[in-house]
Amino acid sequence: MSRITCLRTIRIAERPNLIWVELETDEGLTGLGESFRGAEAVEAVLHEQVAPWLVGRDSRRIEAVSRHLMTPYLGFQSTGAEVRAASAIDLALWDLAGQRHGIPVHEALGGAMRSEIRTYNTCAGYAYNSGIARGATAAGRRDIGADDRPIGPYDDQLAFMRDAGALAESLLAEGFTAMKIWPLDVQAAASGGQMITLSELKAGLEPFRRIRAAVGERIEVMAELHSLWSAEAAARICHALEDLNIFWVEDPIAKMGDFKALADLRRRSRVPICGSETLGGAVSFRQMLEAEAVDFVMLDLAWCGGLTEGRKIAALAEAFARPLAPHDCTGPVTLMAGLHLAIHAPTAIFQEVVRATLATWYRDLVTELPLIVKGMAQAPTRPGLGTALLPDVRAREDATVRQYGTPNAA
């Protein structure tokens, strides 16, 4: 038996959306998990509901723990706080499993399909999504003002709004052959996403046109719509993007769980549809695939239920002959977990990365990050997820640390 002796959570004020979970066992192992958004709510679920049930149980029974935590009386089949908490626990349990056997998680999942996987750069800035700041949208995304100036060489969100062609050239020079941008987000506020005018559409398409003018077909371009639009507005946007050879349009409608509306949009447009990081649990993904609503499947392991649900979603993607692309615009542990799944899953085609965070604050938090060579993320080789929180994170002045149970001796 590998009994869980302690559940610990760590949050830092500098990155208020992030929460980490450490599970310690009587073997002397520590497994690391992570979730994102509403960190305080997730913390409350972990300590008030999960920890009293989980501490003392066998950490090897990952499927049993997942079944229990993914079927609460309220909050299942969603990405609510209960499921985000379950996701963090599940990642930590898989980390423990890999460490226990001395193998990477992708091997524990059943082995690698590939030794590396193509990445695309999500063109975000350094602090994108990591906090709710003044001037940000409801999702925590940054609005670009006329007076904004780059805060570093990888301030890619400002770059795609100002000179998307130069940004594409920069990415190609570093080995990236795919990029994702969202210049249409700023157009949604005027109508609450209910409609987009021709002038707004023209302005929103300009960065895509500049990319094609600068680098032609040498880079793939994804359009992120961040679930901001009505189905009709999204259809107008998709039609306008058709001649620009967009690789996919991601999360185009306001309610990505409305699979009928999403399927109708897919039938009306020649642009491939990708969805959705916002869904939780394998059942939601099965329903989306049964509705023939998407061309590409995206999932976030910190929101969907962790690797236990993630591998089931990957199996569904394979059964429905749909490519898979794990999400990352959240935290370094989720990125490592997504890479393990992408290395393992048969239909995986991309692992999302943000070069701005890889080059800066992700490195301040964890011991290891993915190795990217000429735009290809290499398969992790260390046991478990292959990364851990740096020791000084827990000791930071802005850290909130709570634990339940008896920690391992230092």
C-alpha positions in Angstrom: 0.0 0.0 0.0 1.1 3.6 -0.7 -0.9 5.5 1.8 -1.5 9.2 1.4 -0.4 10.9 4.5 -0.7 14.6 3.7 -2.4 16.9 1.2 -0.9 20.4 0.9 -2.0 23.3 -1.2 0.2 26.3 -2.2 -0.9 29.6 -3.8 1.1 32.8 -4.4 -0.4 36.2 -4.6 1.7 37.1 -7.7 -0.2 34.5 -9.7 -3.6 34.4 -8.0 -5.2 32.1 -10.5 -2.8 29.2 -9.9 -3.0 26.6 -7.2 -0.7 23.6 -6.6 -1.4 20.4 -4.7 1.3 18.2 -3.2 0.3 14.7 -2.1 2.8 12.9 0.3 2.8 9.2 0.9 4.2 6.9 3.5 6.8 5.8 0.9 8.4 9.2 1.2 7.2 10.4 -2.2 5.6 13.7 -3.1 3.3 14.0 -6.1 2.5 17.4 -7.7 -0.7 18.6 -9.2 -2.1 21.9 -10.4 -5.2 23.8 -11.3 -6.1 27.2 -12.5 -8.8 29.9 -12.1 -10.6 30.5 -8.9 -7.7 29.2 -6.9 -9.3 30.1 -3.5 -12.5 28.2 -4.4 -10.5 25.2 -5.5 -8.5 25.4 -2.3 -11.7 25.3 -0.2 -13.0 22.2 -2.1 -9.6 20.5 -1.5 -9.5 21.1 2.2 -13.2 20.9 3.1 -14.3 18.1 0.9 -11.4 16.2 -0.6 -8.7 16.0 2.0 -10.8 14.4 4.8 -11.8 11.7 2.4 -8.5 11.2 0.6 -5.8 11.3 3.3 -5.2 7.7 4.5 -6.2 6.1 1.2 -4.1 4.1 -1.2 -2.5 6.5 -3.8 -2.3 3.6 -6.3 -6.0 3.5 -6.8 -6.1 6.3 -9.3 -9.2 5.2 -11.2 -11.2 4.7 -8.0 -10.2 8.1 -6.7 -11.1 9.7 -10.0 -14.5 8.1 -10.1 -15.3 9.3 -6.6 -14.1 12.9 -7.1 -15.5 13.3 -10.6 -19.0 12.4 -9.5 -19.9 14.8 -6.7 -23.5 15.4 -6.0 -23.1 18.8 -7.6 -20.5 20.1 -10.0 -19.9 17.0 -12.2 -19.6 17.2 -16.0 -18.3 20.7 -15.8 -15.1 22.6 -15.1 -16.4 24.0 -11.8 -14.3 24.1 -8.6 -15.1 20.5 -7.7 -13.7 19.2 -11.1 -10.7 21.5 -11.0 -9.9 20.2 -7.6 -10.3 16.6 -8.8 -8.0 17.4 -11.8 -5.2 18.7 -9.5 -5.5 15.6 -7.3 -5.4 13.3 -10.4 -2.3 14.9 -11.8 -0.5 14.4 -8.4 -1.6 10.7 -8.3 -0.1 10.1 -11.8 3.0 11.9 -10.8 3.3 9.5 -7.8 2.7 6.5 -10.0 5.5 7.4 -12.3 7.9 8.1 -9.5 7.0 4.9 -7.7 7.9 2.8 -10.8 10.8 5.1 -12.0 9.1 5.8 -15.3 7.7 8.9 -17.1 3.9 9.4 -17.0 3.6 8.8 -20.7 5.1 5.4 -20.2 2.8 4.7 -17.2 -0.2 5.7 -19.5 0.8 2.9 -21.9 3.9 4.1 -23.7 4.9 6.8 -26.1 3.5 7.0 -29.6 6.2 9.5 -30.6 9.5 10.9 -29.2 8.6 14.5 -29.9 5.5 16.6 -30.8 5.0 19.8 -32.7 4.3 22.9 -30.7 2.5 26.1 -31.6 3.0 29.4 -29.9 0.0 31.0 -28.3 0.9 34.7 -28.8 0.3 35.9 -25.3 2.3 38.3 -23.2 4.3 37.7 -20.0 1.4 38.0 -17.5 -1.4 36.8 -19.8 -4.1 34.9 -17.9 -2.2 34.9 -14.6 -4.3 37.5 -12.8 -7.3 39.7 -13.1 -5.9 43.1 -13.8 -7.4 46.5 -14.6 -8.2 46.7 -18.3 -8.5 42.9 -18.7 -11.6 41.2 -20.0 -13.7 38.9 -17.8 -11.5 36.0 -18.6 -8.4 37.8 -17.5 -7.1 38.6 -21.0 -5.2 41.8 -21.6 -6.6 44.7 -23.6 -4.0 46.5 -25.7 -4.1 50.3 -25.5 -2.6 52.9 -27.8 0.1 53.8 -25.3 1.2 50.2 -24.5 4.8 49.4 -25.1 6.5 46.0 -25.3 7.7 44.8 -21.9 10.1 42.3 -23.4 11.1 40.5 -26.6 8.2 38.0 -26.3 5.3 40.5 -25.7 3.6 38.6 -28.4 0.0 39.7 -27.8 1.0 43.3 -28.3 3.0 42.2 -31.3 0.2 40.5 -33.2 -2.0 43.6 -32.8 0.8 45.9 -33.9 2.9 44.0 -36.5 1.7 40.4 -36.9 3.9 39.8 -39.9 7.1 40.6 -38.0 5.9 38.4 -35.2 5.4 35.5 -37.6 9.0 36.0 -38.9 10.3 36.0 -35.3 8.5 32.7 -34.5 9.8 31.0 -37.7 13.3 32.1 -36.8 13.0 30.2 -33.5 11.7 27.1 -35.1 7.9 27.5 -34.5 5.8 26.6 -37.5 2.4 27.4 -36.0 0.9 30.3 -34.0 -2.4 31.3 -32.4 -3.8 34.9 -32.2 -7.1 36.5 -31.2 -7.3 40.0 -32.8 -11.1 39.8 -33.0 -11.6 39.7 -29.2 -11.6 43.5 -28.9 -14.5 43.7 -31.4 -16.9 41.7 -29.2 -17.5 44.2 -26.4 -19.5 46.7 -28.5 -22.4 44.3 -29.0 -21.8 41.7 -26.3 -20.7 39.4 -29.0 -24.1 39.4 -30.7 -22.9 40.9 -34.0 -19.8 42.1 -35.8 -19.8 44.9 -38.4 -18.0 44.9 -41.7 -15.5 47.6 -40.4 -14.9 45.6 -37.2 -14.4 42.4 -39.2 -11.9 44.2 -41.5 -9.9 45.4 -38.6 -9.9 42.0 -36.9 -8.7 40.3 -40.0 -5.8 42.6 -40.6 -3.3 40.7 -38.5 -4.1 37.5 -40.3 -3.5 39.3 -43.7 -0.2 40.7 -42.4 1.0 37.3 -41.5 0.2 35.9 -44.9 1.8 38.9 -46.6 5.0 38.5 -44.6 5.6 34.8 -44.5 3.1 33.3 -47.0 2.2 29.7 -46.2 5.3 29.0 -44.1 3.4 29.1 -40.8 0.1 27.7 -39.7 -2.2 30.2 -38.0 -5.0 29.4 -35.5 -7.8 31.9 -34.7 -8.9 31.9 -31.1 -12.4 33.4 -30.5 -12.5 32.8 -26.7 -16.2 31.9 -26.6 -17.2 35.5 -27.1 -19.6 35.3 -30.0 -23.1 34.4 -30.8 -23.5 31.6 -33.4 -24.4 34.1 -36.2 -21.6 36.4 -35.4 -19.2 33.5 -35.3 -20.5 32.3 -38.6 -19.7 35.7 -40.2 -16.2 35.6 -38.8 -15.6 32.0 -39.9 -16.7 32.8 -43.5 -14.4 35.8 -43.6 -11.5 33.6 -42.5 -12.0 31.0 -45.1 -9.7 32.4 -47.7 -6.8 32.9 -45.3 -6.1 29.2 -44.8 -6.7 29.3 -41.1 -5.7 26.0 -39.4 -8.6 26.1 -37.0 -11.1 28.5 -35.3 -11.1 27.8 -31.6 -14.1 28.1 -29.2 -16.1 30.2 -31.6 -19.4 30.4 -29.7 -20.4 31.7 -26.3 -21.6 28.4 -25.0 -19.3 25.6 -26.2 -21.6 23.1 -24.5 -24.3 23.9 -27.0 -23.2 21.1 -29.3 -26.2 21.6 -31.7 -25.3 25.2 -32.3 -21.7 24.3 -32.7 -22.4 21.5 -35.1 -24.6 23.9 -37.2 -21.8 26.4 -37.3 -19.3 23.7 -38.5 -21.7 22.6 -41.3 -22.0 26.3 -42.4 -18.3 27.0 -42.6 -15.3 25.7 -44.4 -12.9 26.7 -41.5 -12.2 23.8 -39.2 -13.5 24.1 -35.7 -11.6 23.3 -32.5 -13.1 22.7 -29.0 -12.8 22.9 -26.2 -10.6 23.5 -23.2 -13.7 24.8 -21.3 -15.3 21.3 -21.2 -15.0 18.9 -18.3 -15.3 15.1 -18.2 -15.2 12.5 -20.9 -19.1 12.5 -21.2 -19.1 16.1 -22.5 -16.4 15.3 -25.1 -18.3 12.2 -26.2 -21.5 14.3 -26.7 -19.5 16.9 -28.6 -18.0 14.3 -30.9 -21.3 12.4 -31.4 -22.9 15.7 -32.5 -20.1 16.1 -35.1 -19.4 19.5 -33.7 -15.6 19.8 -34.0 -12.7 18.9 -36.3 -10.1 19.2 -33.6 -10.3 18.2 -29.9 -8.7 20.4 -27.3 -8.6 19.6 -23.6 -7.0 21.1 -20.5 -5.9 18.5 -18.0 -6.2 20.9 -15.1 -9.9 21.5 -15.9 -11.3 18.3 -17.5 -10.5 15.8 -14.7 -6.8 15.3 -15.0 -5.0 12.5 -16.9 -7.5 9.8 -15.9 -10.3 11.7 -17.8 -7.8 13.0 -20.3 -6.7 9.6 -21.6 -10.4 8.7 -22.0 -11.0 11.9 -24.0 -7.9 11.0 -26.1 -9.4 7.5 -26.7 -12.7 9.2 -27.8 -10.8 11.5 -30.1 -9.1 8.4 -31.6 -12.4 6.5 -31.9 -14.0 9.5 -33.8 -10.9 10.0 -35.9 -10.3 13.5 -34.5 -6.8 15.1 -33.9 -6.0 16.0 -30.3 -4.2 19.1 -28.9 -3.7 19.6 -25.2 -4.1 23.2 -23.9 -1.6 25.3 -22.0 -2.0 28.9 -21.2 -2.3 28.3 -17.5 0.6 26.8 -15.5 3.8 24.8 -15.8 2.6 21.6 -14.3 -0.4 21.4 -16.6 2.0 22.0 -19.5 4.1 19.0 -18.4 1.1 16.8 -18.0 -0.3 17.8 -21.4 3.0 17.0 -23.0 3.0 13.5 -21.5 -0.5 12.9 -22.9 0.5 14.4 -26.3 3.5 12.1 -26.4 1.2 9.1 -25.6 -2.1 9.8 -27.4 -2.3 8.3 -30.9 -4.1 11.2 -32.6 -2.3 14.1 -30.8 -0.8 16.6 -33.3 0.2 19.6 -31.2 1.2 20.7 -27.7 0.4 24.4 -27.1 3.1 26.5 -25.5 3.6 30.2 -24.7 7.2 31.2 -25.3 6.8 34.3 -23.1 6.0 32.2 -20.0 8.4 29.5 -20.8 11.2 32.1 -20.9 10.2 33.8 -17.7 7.9 33.0 -14.8 7.3 29.3 -15.5 11.1 28.9 -14.8 10.7 30.7 -11.5 8.2 28.0 -10.2 9.3 24.5 -11.2 12.5 22.5 -11.6 11.9 21.3 -15.2 10.1 22.5 -18.3 9.6 20.9 -21.7 12.7 20.9 -23.9 11.8 22.4 -27.3 14.1 21.8 -30.3 13.2 23.5 -33.6 9.6 23.8 -32.5 9.3 20.2 -31.4 8.7 19.4 -27.7 10.8 16.4 -26.6 9.3 13.5 -24.6 10.1 14.0 -20.9 12.5 11.4 -19.5 12.3 11.9 -15.8 10.0 9.7 -13.6 6.5 10.9 -13.0 5.5 14.3 -14.5 9.2 15.1 -14.4 9.0 18.4 -12.5 8.5 19.7 -9.0 7.9 23.0 -7.3 11.1 24.9 -6.6 11.8 24.8 -2.8 11.6 28.5 -2.4 8.0 28.8 -3.8 6.5 27.5 -0.6 8.6 29.9 1.5 7.7 33.0 -0.4 6.2 35.9 1.6 3.2 36.0 -0.7 2.6 32.2 -0.4 -0.5 30.7 1.2 0.2 27.1 2.4 -2.4 24.8 3.9 -2.0 21.2 4.7 -4.2 18.3 6.0 -2.6 15.3 7.5 0.9 14.5 8.6 3.7 15.8 6.3 6.8 13.7 5.6 9.8 14.6 7.7 12.0 17.3 6.1 
